[in-house]
Structures are given as structure tokens and as C-alpha cells.
Amino acid sequence: MEYISDRITIDEKICNGKPTIRGSRITVQTLLEFLSAGDSPDDILKQYPSLELEDIQASLKFAASLLGRNYSIKPVA
């Protein structure tokens, strides 16, 4: 298991290696999708009682750090 932060982990045996919250089966992607759909952090915490507000904040920070990288688009034949 690789720790991206104290709250974000990646383990190839959990959720096909997607970043998850503290080794659980709750992915960062899931939290971001809830937020983008308009759910509030409180809504998410009610649906997932094992989560903490810091987990949601860590997910946002993780996503922001990924977008801070440089990307190039290459055509694929």
C-alpha cells in the first residue's frame, strides 16, 4: 500500500489501484463525483459515517495537485 498523504492510499488490491480513503473501498473519485453533483460535505458524511471532513478535504487537495501538473495531448492513430 502506498500512502499519498495520511488519508489517501493506493493499493493495487483495493478498487483496482484507484486512490482510496485510508485503505477503505471509498475512492477519491467517488467523493469528487458526489461533490460535483452538488452534494455537500455534510451530505457525504451522512452517507458514509466512517469518513471525516478531513478525508473530503484531502480528496480535493489530491485532485488539485494532479491538475497542477503539465499534460500534453498526443494524437492516437
N, C-alpha and C positions, 0 to 999 in steps of 0.2 A: 504494500500500500504506500502510495506517495502522498505526502501532505503538501498541498499547495499553500495553505495557510493553516491556522489552528482549527479551521472549520471546514475547509474544502479538501476533499481527498479524492484520489483516483486509484482505483483498484481494478485491474482487468477482469477480476472475478465478480465484480458487482456492477450491474447495469451496463455490461459490455464496455467497461472502462470509461464511461462518462463521468465527469466531475459530480460528486455527490456531497451531501452534507454529513460530515463526521462519520463517514463509513456506512451511512444508512442507505436505504434504497430510494431516498428522495434526491432527485437530481437538481443541480443548479438550473438546468433548462426548465424543469417543471416550475420552479419558483418564479423564474423570469416570465414564463408564459402566463402564470396567474397574474402577475403584476401588469403585464402588457394588456391583459384582458380587462383590466380595471379593478381587480381585487385589491383591497388594501392589505397592508401587512397584518392588521388585526384579523381580517377575514382568513388569511392563510394560517395564522397561528391557531385559530379556532378549528380549522380543518385538520391541522397537523399538530396536535398537542406536544409532540416531542421536540418541536422546533422552538428556537428562541429568536427574538428580534435580531440578535447579532448574526444569526445564520442568514437571514434575508439580506442584511447589510453586507455581509461577506460575499454573497452571491452577486450583488450589484457591483461591488468593488472588483470582483473577479472578472465580470463581463466588461467593465470599463478598462481593466488592464489589458484584456485581449484586443479591444478596439484601439488601444494606444500603440499597437504595433503597425509596421508598414506591410502592406499587401500589394501584390501585383497580380493582374489578371492576364492569364495566358490562354490563347485560343486552343481548343482541343479539337482534333480532326475527327 
